Amino acid sequence: MKKLVLMLAAASMAASVSAQTVAESKTFDNIYVGINGGVATKTTGHKWLSDLDPNAGIRVGRYFTPVFGLAVEGNAYFSNKPWGSTGTAVRATNVSLLGTVNLSNWFGGYKGEPRAFEVSALYGLGWAHVFTSDKAFKELTSGQRNRMTSKAALDFAFNFGSEKQWQVYVEPSINFAFLGQAAKKHLVVDPANPGKTYYADYTNDYNYKAGSNAGQPAYNINNSFVQLNAGLVYKFKNSNGTHNFTIVTPRDQAEIDALNAQINELRNRKPEVITKEVVKEVPAVKEFTVSDLVFVTFAQGKYALTNDAKSALNNIKEGSHVQVVGTASPEGSKEINDRLSQARADVVADYLKARGVNVDEATGKGVQGTTSNRLAVVYVK
């Protein structure tokens, strides 16, 4: 247990370090849902790969950093094998709260998007309930049908999809069932009449040797089962439009001042120079002047319009024809920056269309130059 606590503490430290390199995560960001299913068998006292117990479940979780997350999982077990029948279609259910540690991101670092293949460790506690339709069995096992459980597992996961929003995984695990209350009665044979049975109190039976630790939680290999499941996960879209964490580069005040200076310098430069660097080719409708350009700036990794941006766009007259170009800064992968620049162009275009402005074109140009160009430039024709 001491080793486990130290491992979780180390994981938390790694998570804190990782959290400094990714974009801010809002309350409902980085949430996922998945389904899983597989088979289980007793760890000891039973021949493996025989009398397998099938199960199916659902998992809902959230990644707080690229390393650390939490998940709630519920599974139903359908077979009575290798135990005796309880007379129900679902023998038992188990609900667990699991902590997850992405070992690939912990040791290899997070590169801006998930790897194609990742390994994660899971550990947590749960609560299991055994169902039965047998009244005698209910009385006999009144203290045994609800048990505290514990699960330790490894996930071997493959991420896929255009934005790595899907994940399929294979998960071997070991699951412990801690002893509940000792049953108050058990079935015995009448010595005077072998054909007759009855329920006797354990306290009156000299053969009962549960010991002083009966009912206390303990990791006992004889009270466990091994399980092999496979699952499919979908990661919901975040507030910034991506399905995973995005990398940010910490900026000091000097860099912020340099960015502001660059924006001011762009406003004062000749329009044809800006046109060559950002748009490359602009239809020659008329000669541009500085008054024809509207600059909209964005926070790093974001494409939401600020109040200042809306105020600037409100100056464009209804019925005007415009062209919108979105750009991004060099941080992050080309795929993410291309999507981000297009999202910036689109959000400006949508706002202008709602005001009656004719948007002839809205294009995301990705990264332009080597500095922080988190802009959308509106050309008023």
Protein Blocks (a to p, Z undefined) as FASTA:
>chain_A
ZZmmmmmmmmmmmmmmmmmmpccddfkgoiacdddddddddfbhpaehiaiacddddddd
ddfbfkbccdddddddfbfbfbdcehiablbdcddddddddfklmmnopahiacfbdcdd
dddddddddddfbfklmmmmmmmmpccdddddddddddedjkopaccddddddddddddd
ddfbdcdddfklmkbccdddfklpmkbcnbjmgoiacddfklcccddddddddddddfko
pabdcddddddfklmmmmmmmmmmmmmmcfklmmmmmnopacdfbccdfklpccddddeh
iabdcfklmmmmmmpcghiacdddddddfedcfklmmmmmmmmmmmmmmmmmmnopacfb
dcdebjgdjbdcdbdddddZZ
